[in-house]
Amino acid sequence: MSKQKHYGFKIEYPDLSQRLVSEAEVFSLVEKKHTIVKALWDTGAMRTAITPSIAKNLNLLPVGRVKVKSINSVTMADVVKINVRLPNLVMINDIRIAVCNLVEGVDMLIGMDIINLGDFSISSGEGKTLFSFAIPPFENKTDLYEKAAAVNKKNNL
């Protein structure tokens, strides 16, 4: 068993939340500029993205272009390189992200390229949403099927 340190955070919402949002910090690789953003965690997104206004504020220069697929369209978007500090204070360095319009009230979309670096959990007990994330992922995976089977067996169901 590894003795590696894990870095986690959790956010508990007072009710069932339809959006998982946290703060994150975005850093320019070229200039000594950074900003705190409102980040939406989206398991349906393959790639992390920021809004054009955040890219402009940090003077980020495109390093390429990429196809961005949404529910209703496919567009081309600039790709920039940044560092991102997550709420657990883990820094994701030199990551390539898209620059595109996002849903209102959100500066950044955190996609599976970052989520896959750790363990991601959503729980809805007691009518509240608990969202947690830890890096690196744990060796023992969370298996809700096995947990349900064990509880049902214990309760003779």
C-alpha positions as CSV (number, residue, x, y, z in Angstrom):
1,M,0.0,0.0,0.0
2,S,1.3,3.4,-1.0
3,K,2.1,6.1,1.6
4,Q,1.4,8.9,-0.9
5,K,-0.3,12.0,0.4
6,H,-3.8,12.8,-1.0
7,Y,-5.2,16.3,-1.3
8,G,-9.0,16.6,-1.2
9,F,-11.8,19.0,-0.7
10,K,-15.5,18.8,-0.3
11,I,-18.4,21.2,-0.8
12,E,-21.8,20.4,0.8
13,Y,-24.8,22.2,-0.6
14,P,-27.8,22.9,1.6
15,D,-30.2,21.1,-0.8
16,L,-29.9,18.9,-3.9
17,S,-27.8,20.9,-6.4
18,Q,-28.0,20.8,-10.1
19,R,-24.5,22.3,-10.5
20,L,-21.2,21.5,-8.9
21,V,-19.3,24.7,-8.6
22,S,-16.1,25.6,-6.8
23,E,-13.5,28.3,-6.9
24,A,-10.3,27.7,-8.8
25,E,-7.3,29.9,-9.6
26,V,-6.0,30.3,-13.2
27,F,-2.4,31.3,-13.9
28,S,-0.8,32.6,-17.1
29,L,2.4,30.8,-18.0
30,V,3.9,33.8,-19.7
31,E,2.9,36.8,-17.5
32,K,2.8,36.9,-13.8
33,K,-1.0,37.2,-13.8
34,H,-3.6,35.0,-12.2
35,T,-7.3,35.2,-11.3
36,I,-9.8,33.4,-9.1
37,V,-12.7,31.9,-11.2
38,K,-16.0,30.2,-10.6
39,A,-15.5,26.7,-12.0
40,L,-18.3,24.3,-13.0
41,W,-17.3,20.6,-12.7
42,D,-18.7,18.8,-15.7
43,T,-18.2,15.0,-16.2
44,G,-19.8,15.4,-19.7
45,A,-17.0,17.6,-20.9
46,M,-13.8,15.9,-22.2
47,R,-11.7,19.1,-21.9
48,T,-11.4,22.0,-19.5
49,A,-12.3,25.4,-20.8
50,I,-12.3,29.1,-19.8
51,T,-14.3,32.0,-21.1
52,P,-12.8,34.4,-23.7
53,S,-12.9,37.2,-21.0
54,I,-10.7,35.3,-18.6
55,A,-8.3,34.5,-21.5
56,K,-8.2,38.2,-22.4
57,N,-7.7,39.4,-18.8
58,L,-4.7,37.0,-18.5
59,N,-3.3,37.9,-21.9
60,L,-3.3,34.3,-22.9
61,L,-2.1,33.5,-26.4
62,P,-3.5,30.6,-28.5
63,V,-1.2,27.6,-29.0
64,G,-3.6,25.9,-31.3
65,R,-7.2,25.2,-32.1
66,V,-9.6,22.4,-31.3
67,K,-13.2,21.3,-32.2
68,V,-15.6,21.9,-29.3
69,K,-18.8,19.9,-29.4
70,S,-21.8,21.0,-27.4
71,I,-25.3,19.6,-27.3
72,N,-26.4,21.7,-30.3
73,S,-23.3,22.6,-32.2
74,V,-19.7,22.0,-33.2
75,T,-17.3,25.0,-33.2
76,M,-13.6,25.7,-33.4
77,A,-12.0,27.2,-30.3
78,D,-8.5,28.5,-29.4
79,V,-6.4,26.4,-27.1
80,V,-4.3,28.1,-24.4
81,K,-1.8,26.7,-21.8
82,I,-2.3,27.6,-18.2
83,N,-1.7,26.4,-14.7
84,V,-4.8,25.8,-12.5
85,R,-4.9,25.6,-8.7
86,L,-7.9,23.6,-7.5
87,P,-9.7,24.1,-4.2
88,N,-7.5,21.4,-2.6
89,L,-4.5,23.6,-3.4
90,V,-3.2,21.1,-6.0
91,M,-1.6,22.8,-8.9
92,I,-2.2,21.3,-12.4
93,N,0.7,22.7,-14.4
94,D,0.9,23.4,-18.1
95,I,-2.5,22.2,-19.1
96,R,-4.0,22.8,-22.6
97,I,-7.6,24.1,-22.4
98,A,-10.2,25.5,-24.7
99,V,-11.4,29.1,-24.8
100,C,-15.1,29.3,-25.5
101,N,-18.4,30.7,-24.2
102,L,-19.7,28.8,-21.2
103,V,-23.0,28.9,-19.3
104,E,-23.9,32.2,-17.6
105,G,-22.2,32.8,-14.2
106,V,-19.3,30.4,-14.9
107,D,-15.7,31.4,-15.8
108,M,-14.3,27.9,-16.2
109,L,-15.5,24.4,-17.0
110,I,-13.5,21.6,-15.4
111,G,-13.7,18.6,-17.6
112,M,-12.6,15.0,-17.5
113,D,-9.0,15.9,-18.4
114,I,-8.7,17.2,-14.8
115,I,-11.4,15.1,-13.1
116,N,-9.6,11.9,-14.3
117,L,-6.5,12.9,-12.3
118,G,-8.3,12.0,-9.1
119,D,-11.4,10.5,-7.4
120,F,-14.6,12.4,-7.8
121,S,-17.8,11.7,-5.8
122,I,-21.3,13.0,-5.6
123,S,-23.7,12.0,-2.8
124,S,-27.3,13.0,-2.3
125,G,-28.1,11.7,1.2
126,E,-30.4,13.7,3.6
127,G,-31.6,15.8,0.7
128,K,-28.2,17.6,0.3
129,T,-25.6,17.3,-2.4
130,L,-22.0,16.5,-1.1
131,F,-19.4,16.9,-3.8
132,S,-15.8,15.8,-3.1
133,F,-12.6,15.4,-5.0
134,A,-9.1,14.1,-4.1
135,I,-5.8,13.8,-6.0
136,P,-4.2,11.4,-6.6
137,P,-6.9,8.7,-6.9
138,F,-7.0,6.1,-4.1
139,E,-5.9,2.6,-4.8
140,N,-9.2,1.2,-3.4
141,K,-11.9,2.4,-5.8
142,T,-15.3,3.4,-4.5
143,D,-17.9,0.8,-5.5
144,L,-21.5,1.8,-4.7
145,Y,-22.8,-1.5,-6.1
146,E,-20.8,-3.5,-3.6
147,K,-21.9,-1.1,-0.8
148,A,-25.6,-1.5,-1.7
149,A,-25.2,-5.3,-1.9
150,A,-23.6,-5.4,1.6
151,V,-26.3,-3.1,3.2
152,N,-29.1,-5.2,1.6
153,K,-27.5,-8.4,2.8
154,K,-27.1,-7.0,6.4
155,N,-30.7,-5.9,6.3
156,N,-31.9,-9.3,4.9
157,L,-33.3,-7.6,1.7
